[in-house]
Amino acid sequence: MATMNISLPDSLRDFVDRQVAEHGYGTSSEYVRELLRREQQRQALRSLLLEGANSPVVREARGDYFAELRGRARGRGSRKRTRG
């Protein structure tokens, strides 16, 4: 694993220290790594959304499409899985 040193003003260093203490991170490095992972995920999601927005329309969605989709999602979330 590579090492990177960063300089922070006291106010940001205090903020990081509080986050580490309040959210159970072992070190400030763990906290910063988590922030970077979240940013990677955010950028990946943004790319997917832009790709979808720029893709050609295959067909128009019906007016009730999203209501039906929400209902299907709720139905799956409320089912309990049983072992077979």
Residue pairs with C-beta under 8 A, 6 or more apart in sequence:
6 32
8 16
16 28
16 31
16 32
17 28
19 25
19 31
20 26
20 27
20 28
20 30
20 31
23 31
25 31
25 34
